[in-house]
Amino acid sequence: MLEGLDTIGWECLTHAYGSAADVPELLRDLASDDEDRQYIAADTFYTNLWHQGAVAETAAYAVPFLVRLIQAPTTRPRIRHMLVDLLALFSVGEANTRAYAQYMAEEGRATPEFEEKVDRRLREDRAAHEAVGAEIPFLLKLLHDQDTELAAIAAHALSCFPERATQLAPELRASLDQELAVTVKASCILSLGVLAGNDAKYTQLYGDIIRSDAPGPLRLAAAMALARALRETAPDEAVQILTTAKDDPGWDEDVGPWLAADMRVDPAGPYMAMWRTLSGQEDPTLVAGGLVPDYVCTT
């Protein structure tokens, strides 16, 4: 399971708290049969490999081992959930780094030293993104896992690869015709909404689901995906779709891991007016708008 662990010079790598020399022991704790040790190790990775949105240099090296551990029979279900979610977080580091760099530039604090640090972080972000991207066949396989919560998290993780939309969108579309749990299908629809943009064949799909007698979470997910697709070309129509959907049974039903998705609404972006309408809030930097407005209006 951890073959090759000792061939990596972890002590030469870094994470949020310095040397990554502690990573091999944390991975061994994850490979143990003790759930408490597994949890502490997984939780530690959330603080040292993904720290306040920053992905550590070490993350790319840890990814292959985390994937093996997700598949290990000794890994407890909640730990598997945490590890797949961590893969998604590793995949979106570049967006967080660029947002931070933009903020510092606007504040006049982007010194040459800071810009050098940003360049280094972007290289590390891309390495982690590519490491997780190499595991896309594994994430697609997880859509059919008997653990439906895990499968839904995997569908969310796939949305982190917009550059592979032409590969992933048809796979996610095909999953909707298979015998999968409602929460998994809802997560696949939301992932499609991120990857497929306003492609007509997918907007038609969302409309068909909204008008069908599909379970509530699927109709909600389809309404959100359609509103996201129309947000630029027909923002008023997008708002109306969501307004109508809000009165539809199932609006408040669970849509899985997207409830905690890390989405960012640009305060100066083109969807700010829509965000205010949907959330009832003025400033997205001060308070989360909730799942629906954040999903629909995030860039």
Residue, then its C-alpha position, 0 to 999 in steps of 0.5 A: m500500500l505504501e510501496g515507495l514511501d521511503t524513496i521520497g526525500w520528504e525531509c527536503l519538502t515542505h508544508a505549512y508548518g515547515s519540513a514534511a519529514d512527518v508526512p511518512e508517519l502520518l501516512r502510516d497512521l492512515a494505513s493502520d487499523d486504528e480509526d482514531r489514528q486514521y482520523i488524526a492523520a487525515d485531519t492533520f493533512y487538512t492543516n499542513l498540506w492544505h492550509q487556509g486554501a494554500v496547497a503545500e509543495t508536498a501535496a503532489y507527492a502525497v496524492p498517489f499514496l492517498v489514492r491507495l489508502i482510499q482503496a484500502p479495506t482498512t480505511r474507515p468510511r469517514i476517512r475515505h470521505m475526508l481523503v477524497d475531499l482533500l483531493a478536490l481541495f488539492s485541485v483548486g489551489e491555483a484559484n485560491t493563490r490567484a485570488y490572494a495575489q489579486y487582493m494583495a495587488e489591489e492593496g498595493r502590497a505585491t512586492p517583488e518578494f511576494e510575487e516570487k512567492v506567488d510564482r512558487r506557489l502556482r508551480e506547486d498548485r499546478a503540480a498538485h492539480e496534475a497529480v490529482g488529474a492523473e487519478i481521474p479514472f479512479l475518481l470516475k470509478l468512485l461514482h459507482d462506489q457502494d458508499t453513496e456519500l463517497a461517490a457524491i464527493a468524487a463527482h464534486a472532485l471531478s468538477c475541479f478539472p474544467e480543462r478536461a470538460t470534453q472528457l468528463a462531461p459525457e462521463l457524468r452525463a452517462s452516469l445519470d442513466q445508470e442505477l446510482a443513488v439520487t445524491v450521487k446523480a445530483s452531484c453529477i448534475l452540479s459537476l456538469g453545470v460547472l464543466a459544460g457551461n452553456d452547451a445546448k445539449y446540457t441546458q436541454l438536459y437540465g430543462d428536461i429534468i426540471r420538468s420531469d417527476a425526478p426526485g427533488p434533489l435532481r430537480l434542484a441540481a438541474a435548476m442550479a445548473l441551468a441558472r449557472a448556464l444562463r447567468e451571462t446571456a439571460p440573468d433574469e431568466a436564471v433568477q426566475i428559474l430559481t425562484t420557481a424552483k424554490d416553491d418546488p418540493g425538494w428545494d431544501e433536500d440534500v445535495g451532498p458535498w456541494l453544501a461545503a464547496d469552496m466557492r468564491v464570488d468576485p465582488a467586482g465580477p459580472y454576477m454580483a447583481m445576481w448574487r445580491t438578488l439570490s442571497g439577499q446579502e450585499d458583500p460576499t466577502l463578509v458572509a456566505g450567500g448559501l449553496v444556491p447563489d454561491y454555486v450559480c454566481t461563482t466564477 
